[in-house]
């Protein structure tokens, strides 16, 4: 891409944050995103819609038109349009404008525009808060590594609530509100998560015993995913510490936001420059 071409200038402004124009563009974009979300929230209020429905609709259409132009400009000036379109931010940018167009056929779809809030994540890049993105990546990797264990855990919970739901259906029956097995499974899920809405309550002694066992089991179940994720998070944090090495003594084990080596006191690389985040 020629440095003095229109496409290059647009790329620097839209994707870059090192120029004044780029920062103004990004900050203006975030303000527009937040303003559009305020409009979306106002549209869900019956009293406001009665008085300002037409005005709010026009404002929403204006924001959607602006975001559509911005998305097309990003595709136009990106060196790799396909990479941008399939990236996280590219998909979010597309999903941010689709609900308004889908609302033409499905009126309720407009409220899915709340996904625009994900676009505010660009503030991390704009304010150069890379260390926060780095920490969020550690959390994300921990969840990914724990996905199989969590899947097994939820499968076990699914089996348990099905068993308890079926038992309570047989014991209590339709006379006490347990009209079907799905309804009873709903009760088991509500009980095992210690929420207990009270809309369906066992009346028999055996049913109350099952309910008591379900509630006690709920407390132990809540601790399992916490332990799994905590263990994976600890492993990721320890692995990340090994990546931050001192340029003087070449020893690792430093925290992600450490400025000096804890072994020799030498200055470490700037935490904000240790990870490079690109938004194609």
PyMOL commands that set and color helices and strands:
alter all, ss='L'
color gray80, all
select helices_A, chain A and resi 6-15+20-43+46-77+81-86+88-102+107-126+130-145+147-172+174-176+181-192+205-243+271-273
alter helices_A, ss='H'
color red, helices_A
deselect
rebuild
show_as cartoon
